[in-house]
Structure formats: C-alpha cells, structure tokens
Amino acid sequence: MLRDLIRQTVDTEDDMRIVGEREVADASTILASDPQFVILGMDETTLPPVGTALLEELCSVRVLGLSAAGRWGYLHELHPNCTPVGEVSPSSLVALIRGGRRAEET
C-alpha cells in the first residue's frame, strides 16, 4: 500500500521517475543505477545497512528512510561544508584540528 502511494505520487511529477523497485536490495544493485534519491524501509529511526553503504559510496545521494507504516520518515544526506579559515599558522592548525575554529580566532 505504501509502495503504491509512493509510485502514484512520483508518477504524477513530470521531472521524476522510479528507476527500480526491489523487495530486498544490496547497495551494489542500487549503485548501478546511479540514483539521486532512494527510499528505504526502516525500523524505528535506524537506517538499514544498505542506506549507510549508499551514503558512503555516493556523497550526493539522498536516502529517505520510511517506517513500516509510512507515518515517519527520516531524510539522510551528506552536506559538504567549506568554511574559510583565514591564514593558517602552526598554532591555528592545531586549533582547527582540535575544535574546528577559524584560524583568525587563535
């Protein structure tokens, strides 16, 4: 029933398509389709190992974990972050490693 609802929802969008459905999938099968977004079933708030593997292999993928009843969902995604740290000296390098502070703050 949840699968049907997801399919109906995605099918109404012109810029989205479902490229595969699997009852049980391993990460390599999913990775072969180079997905942008993956929906997985999960227990409570725990992403299954296949979801973690996808995030490790494809840093741009977004993984939506849905509870069995579909009432709760958790979006898992990686956000690369680039923060200017200013001029780096030996002491500011140590400070950055220890606390992630900007080099100018040391």
C-alpha positions as CSV (number, residue, x, y, z in Angstrom):
1,M,0.0,0.0,0.0
2,L,2.8,2.4,0.9
3,R,4.7,1.4,-2.2
4,D,1.6,2.1,-4.3
5,L,1.2,5.6,-2.7
6,I,4.8,6.4,-3.5
7,R,4.5,5.2,-7.1
8,Q,1.3,7.2,-7.6
9,T,2.9,10.3,-6.1
10,V,6.1,10.1,-8.2
11,D,4.2,9.2,-11.4
12,T,2.3,12.5,-11.3
13,E,5.5,14.5,-11.4
14,D,7.0,15.2,-14.9
15,D,10.6,15.6,-13.6
16,M,10.7,12.4,-11.5
17,R,10.7,8.7,-12.4
18,I,11.1,5.5,-10.5
19,V,14.1,3.6,-12.0
20,G,13.7,0.4,-9.9
21,E,11.9,-1.3,-7.1
22,R,13.3,-4.1,-5.0
23,E,12.0,-6.0,-2.1
24,V,15.5,-6.6,-0.8
25,A,18.4,-4.8,-2.4
26,D,22.0,-4.7,-1.8
27,A,24.0,-1.4,-2.3
28,S,25.7,-2.6,-5.5
29,T,22.4,-3.2,-7.2
30,I,21.2,0.3,-6.3
31,L,24.5,2.0,-7.1
32,A,24.4,0.5,-10.6
33,S,21.5,2.9,-11.4
34,D,23.4,6.0,-10.1
35,P,20.4,7.2,-8.0
36,Q,19.8,10.7,-6.8
37,F,17.2,9.7,-4.3
38,V,16.5,6.4,-2.7
39,I,13.5,5.4,-0.5
40,L,14.1,2.6,2.0
41,G,12.0,0.9,4.7
42,M,13.5,1.2,8.2
43,D,12.9,0.1,11.7
44,E,12.1,3.0,14.0
45,T,14.9,5.6,13.3
46,T,17.6,3.2,12.2
47,L,18.7,3.3,8.6
48,P,19.4,-0.2,7.3
49,P,23.0,-1.0,6.3
50,V,22.2,-0.6,2.6
51,G,21.3,3.0,3.3
52,T,24.6,3.7,5.1
53,A,26.5,2.0,2.3
54,L,24.8,4.2,-0.3
55,L,25.7,7.4,1.6
56,E,29.3,6.2,1.9
57,E,29.6,5.5,-1.9
58,L,27.6,8.3,-3.3
59,C,28.0,11.5,-1.4
60,S,25.3,13.3,-3.4
61,V,22.5,10.7,-2.9
62,R,19.7,11.4,-0.5
63,V,18.1,8.5,1.3
64,L,14.6,8.7,2.7
65,G,14.0,6.1,5.4
66,L,10.3,5.4,6.0
67,S,8.8,3.5,8.9
68,A,6.8,0.4,8.0
69,A,3.5,2.2,8.4
70,G,4.9,5.2,6.4
71,R,3.9,7.6,9.2
72,W,7.5,8.7,10.0
73,G,10.4,9.4,7.7
74,Y,14.0,10.5,8.1
75,L,16.0,12.1,5.3
76,H,19.6,11.2,5.3
77,E,22.1,13.2,3.3
78,L,25.6,14.4,3.4
79,H,26.3,18.1,3.3
80,P,29.9,19.0,2.3
81,N,30.9,22.1,4.1
82,C,33.6,24.6,3.1
83,T,34.4,27.3,5.6
84,P,37.1,29.9,5.1
85,V,39.6,29.7,7.9
86,G,41.9,32.5,7.0
87,E,45.7,32.4,7.2
88,V,46.9,29.2,8.7
89,S,49.8,29.0,11.1
90,P,51.1,26.1,13.2
91,S,49.1,27.2,16.2
92,S,45.9,27.9,14.2
93,L,46.3,24.5,12.5
94,V,46.3,22.8,15.9
95,A,43.2,24.9,17.0
96,L,41.4,23.9,13.8
97,I,42.1,20.2,14.3
98,R,41.0,20.4,18.0
99,G,37.9,22.5,17.8
100,G,37.2,23.4,14.2
101,R,37.6,27.1,14.9
102,R,38.5,29.6,12.3
103,A,42.2,30.3,12.2
104,E,41.7,34.0,12.8
105,E,40.2,33.2,16.3
106,T,43.5,31.9,17.7
